[in-house]
Amino acid sequence: MGAVAFGAVLVALLFIILAAFVWQGARRSVITDQAEYLIHEAADFVHDRLSDRALANLGPEDVRRVIEWNLHYTQVIGPRQLGHPPVIGSGEGIEYVMDRARAAGLTVESLDIAEIMAIETDYLLEIGAVGAPVEEDQT
């Protein structure tokens, strides 16, 4: 009877260890599930939702270029000029994109750029890339 009890304890211990692995694996998959921003998906998302007025001026590749220029301003140019991350869709950001568009020979209006940025925000919300605001350190 002692061998049977010992075997039962080992089987129970095995099940506890397996449960711990399953629980930890499930927890890890939730933690590492992050939003993934892909420019080509963002451009397709935006282009599919543009107004007819904007579609008359912009093709899918134009939308992608505007998104790339906006990202460049938001991640590189804006922080260098302002000393902090710029506001998405700000006048300065739209002007930067307008300047880049003119230099590339792209005819685009500021309203088109603002519309692209607004729809891109919808894309960010849809993929879960926008969350609660980060609290500034009060110390």
Sequence and secondary structure as in RCSB ss.txt:
>XXXX:A:sequence
MGAVAFGAVLVALLFIILAAFVWQGARRSVITDQAEYLIHEAADFVHDRLSDRALANLGPEDVRRVIEWNLHYTQ
VIGPRQLGHPPVIGSGEGIEYVMDRARAAGLTVESLDIAEIMAIETDYLLEIGAVGAPVEEDQT
>XXXX:A:secstr
 HHHHHHHHHHHHHHHHHHHHHHHHHHHHHHT      HHHHHHHHHHH  HHHHHH  HHHHHHHHHHHHHIII
IIHHHHHSS   TT HHHHHHHHHHHHHHT    HHHHHHHHHHHHHHHHHHT   S       
